[in-house]
Each structure stands twice: as structure tokens, then as C-alpha cells.
Amino acid sequence: MPKSILPLVLAAVTAGAPSALRRPTGNNQPQYKDATEMADHSYIGMWVTKDGQIRQELLPNSRYDEARASRRSAYQGRYEIRGNKIYYWDDTGFTADGEFIDGVLHHGGMLFYREGQVKRNP
């Protein structure tokens, strides 16, 4: 690639980076729910993969704490539930979403179940 084109390519990549990296921009920040409002929500609690390697706790204060294998609090951040959709804003700026379908949380290509809902695979 000729050197004269490189600054233009870098400018284009940098301009598109927030959406490409799914970083929050503009008004897509969560609208905080009152802790008492979330305390009664049916999705609050611990969600785990079948193998138990990933554990995501949805806290009543609109925060989540995700553990991976033996790494406690691997990811933490805010979340908001809108109907059967969940939106995450990690403390590092990464965003993600998921959907609750028939009592199962579909998130990041993984399936999460209520803790104790299914027998774990060995």
C-alpha cells in the first residue's frame, strides 16, 4: 500500500472504530432503573453455562458480575432489560446484548441457564 494512502485508510478505520468495536456512542447509554424496580425483576440472579465455566450474576442494582472458569469478576458493568432483551455496558466500554427465550439467556453465542436449572455437563 503506498504511504500516501495509509493516512486515509487509518482515518477511515478510526472513524468507524466505535461501531466496529461496539463501543457506546451518543445516546445508547442505559437509562438507570431504580434498584427497587429491578429487585423484583424475574431475570435477577445467577445465570450459568451448562458446563458451569461462565457465570453471570445479574444484580438488582442494574450491575452484572461475570466469572470465567476460576477467574472471579472477569467482567463487570451495567445492564438494562427491555422486555426479553438485555443490553450490557462493560466497565471497559465494550457493549453486548442478549435475549431471554423460554427461560434461557442467549448471549454471545452461548446459552445461560438459571443456576440449578439444568444438570451440568462434566
C-alpha positions, 0 to 999 in steps of 0.5 A: 500500500503506498504511504500516501494512502495509509493516512486515509485508510487509518482515518477511515478505520478510526472513524468507524472504530466505535461501531466496529468495536461496539463501543457506546456512542451518543445516546445508547447509554442505559437509562438507570432503573431504580434498584427497587424496580429491578429487585423484583425483576424475574431475570435477577440472579445467577445465570450459568453455562451448562458446563458451569465455566461462565457465570453471570450474576445479574444484580438488582442494582442494574450491575452484572458480575461475570466469572470465567472458569476460576477467574472471579469478576472477569467482567463487570458493568451495567445492564438494562432489560427491555422486555426479553432483551438485555443490553450490557455496558462493560466497565471497559466500554465494550457493549453486548446484548442478549435475549431471554427465550423460554427461560434461557439467556442467549448471549454471545453465542452461548446459552445461560441457564438459571443456576440449578436449572439444568444438570451440568455437563462434566 
